[in-house]
């Protein structure tokens, strides 16, 4: 989970660093800005993959909770990826700045989604622990009842 937070942090850092570019020549500025936005887009895609992975872990956890409770599992998959912007048209300082701003907005949405998914995963993990504990307690109770019944049957047989 730390790696997923790291990816979002790197994306946010790239967005901040990109604001510090102060190139004076247009060609140099466009190339530098284009390289930076490409890095930011790659980080956004990696962050989306991390979000999808966490969502899959939550679905697996929900299935395990249902299994522990002895209930059928009905898992509804949902797409948790955040739409990533792309540059359409010529790469100019203005278009790349607009792309950079859109990527920054994507990073914010991804950070929010990561926070929500992390909370959901923690809640599911807690539900799973509770369901497993309840299943163990029910099994222990059933075992104790079976032992008591066997002991009573043995006593009745010995008395007869």
N, C-alpha and C positions, 0 to 999 in steps of 0.2 A: 504494500500500500504506500510505503514511503516513496517508491519510484514514481508512482502516479502523481503524488504531490510535487515531486521534484520536477516532473515534466511541466506541470502547470506553472511552477515557480520559474523555470527556465523561459517559458513562453512569456511570462510577465516581465522578466528581466530583459528579454530581447525587445519587448515593446518599449520599455523605459530607455534602453540604450539607443534605440532607433531615434528617439527624440533628441539625442545629443549630436546627431550628424549635422555638421555645419559646412558642407562642401560648397565651394564657390563656383567651380566649373560645372556646367550643366551635365556634360557627358560623364564626368567623374561622379557627380551627385546621383545621376540616374543609375549608373552601374552599382554604386555602393548601396543605394536605396533598394534597387532591385535584388541585390544579393541578400540584403537584410530581410526584405519581405519574403523572399524564398525560404530563408531559414525559419522565419516566423510561421509560414504556412506549413512547413515540415513539422515544426513543433506542435502546431494545432492538430495536424493529422495524427501525430503520435498520441496527443492528449485524447483525441476521439477514440483511438484504439484502447487506451487505458480505461476510458469510461465504459466502453463496450465490454471489456473484460470484467470490470466490477459488476456490471449489470448481469453478466453471465454467472458470476459467483453468487449473486443474490438469488437468481433463479434456481441454482443448484441447492442453495441453502433452504429455499422454500420447499423444494421437493423433499429434502431430508427431514424438515419439520413435519411435513405431512406423513412421511413414512414412519417417523418416530411416534406420531399420534395414531398411526394405523388408519389414516384417512386417505382417500384418493387425492392425488395432487393435480390441481388445476393451476397451471402457471401461464400467466399472460405476459408474453414478451413485448417489450416496448423499445423503440429506437431511442437511444440516449445520446446519439451523436449530435454535435452542434454543427450547423451548416458552416462550412468554411468559405470565405469569399475567394474570388479569383479575379485576376485582371483581364478585362476584355478590351482589346484595342491597343493603342500605342502606349509604351511605357514612357511616361513623362514624370517629371517631379510631382506635378499635381495629381496625376492618376495614381502614382505610387504612394503619395501621402494619403490619398483617400483609401487605398487598399490597406495601408498601415493602420489607419483609424478603424477600418472594418475588422481587421485582425485583432486589434486591441479589444473591440467589443466582443468578438468571438472568445477571446481569452477570459474575459469576465464571465461570460455565460458558461464556459467550461469549468471555471473555478466554482461557480455556484452549483453546477450539476455534480461536480466531484464531491462537494460538501454534502449535498443531498443524498447521493448514492452511498457515501461513506456512512452517514447516519442510518440509512436503511439497512446496510450490511451489518452494522453493529446491532441494530434492533433484531434482525433475523438471527444473528449468532446467539443473542440472548434468548430468543424464542426457542431455538434449537436446543440450547443447554437445558432450558426448562422442560421441554417436551421429552428429552432423553432422561432427565431425572424422574419425571412422572412415569415414564415407561418402566424404568428400573424399579421404582417403588411399587408399581402395579405387579410386576413380575415377582418381586420379593414377597409381596402379600399373597399372590397366587401360590408360590412355592410353600409358604408357611401354612396356608390352608390345606394344601395337598398333604403336607407332612402330618398335620393334625388329624386329618381324615384317615391317613394310613395308620397312625398310632392308635386311633380309636378303633379301627377295624381289627388291629392286632390284639388289642385288649379284649374286645368282644370275642374274638376267636379263642384267646387264651382262657377266658372265663367259661366258655362253653365246653 
